[in-house]
Amino acid sequence: MSSIGRYFATGWSSYDCDARKIQFIFENGKGYVCTLRPDNTTNDSALCFLGAKDPFVAPQLPNEGFGSITTITQEDFENAFEL
């Protein structure tokens, strides 16, 4: 298991960030692009995970930690979209 990613903010963030788009890109060029709805509730991208795996409502880190956990499975890798 590893935690990787790239973060871009249009302004300085001290203790939190307001992510509106999350991309999961695999080495084969496939992946997922999830964007937050304007009402800040859930994903509205057709290129996001299928089913109920929404990174914007993912389980929180243990012990009331900041951030969330999105588990990527082999099935997610196999069903990824061409980006």
N, C-alpha and C positions, 0 to 999 in steps of 0.2 A: 504494500500500500504506500502511496506517496501523495504528497500534496504539492501540486504545481499550479502555476497560473501567472497571469499578467494582469496588473491592475492599472487603470488609467483614471485619473480624476481631473476634472476641469478646474478645480480649485483645491486649496489646501484643506485637508481633513485632519483634525487632531486626534479624536478618539473613536471616530466611526466613519463609515463611508455610506453613501447612498447609491449603491450599485443599481443601475437600470438595465444593464446588459451583461450577460455572462456567456462566455464562449468556452466550449470544451472541444479542443481540436487535437486529434490523434496524429501520430506520425505519418499515417497513410493519407492525410489530407481530409479525411472525413471527420465528422463531429456533430456538435449541436450548438445552436445559437438560441439563447433564451432571453427575451426582453420583458421587462415589467410593464404591465398595463398602466395606462394613465391614472387609473384610480388606485394604484399602488397595492393591488391585491394579489394577482397571479400573473403567470406568463401569458403572452398573447402571440408568440411566434410559432409559425408552422414548422420551424426547424428545431424545435425543442424536443425533449424526450417524449415518447409516447406514453399514454396512460397517466397515472397519478404522480409521476416523479417530477415535481416542479421544484427547482432549486430555490425559488423565492419563498417557499413554504416548507423547506426541508427541516428535519429535526435539529434543534439547537445543540451546540456542543455541551458535553457533560458539565455538571456542577454550575449551571447557569452561566456558562462561558459565552463570550461574544463570538458570533459567527455561526455557521451551520455546517452540516455534513451532507454531502451528496455522494452516495455510493455508486460507482461505475462498475457495472457487471460485464462479463463476456458477451452477454446478449446485447447490452447497450452498444458495445464496440461493433458487433456484427450488424446491428440495425442502424448504425450512424448514417447521417446524410452526407452527400457530396457537397462540400463547401467551396 
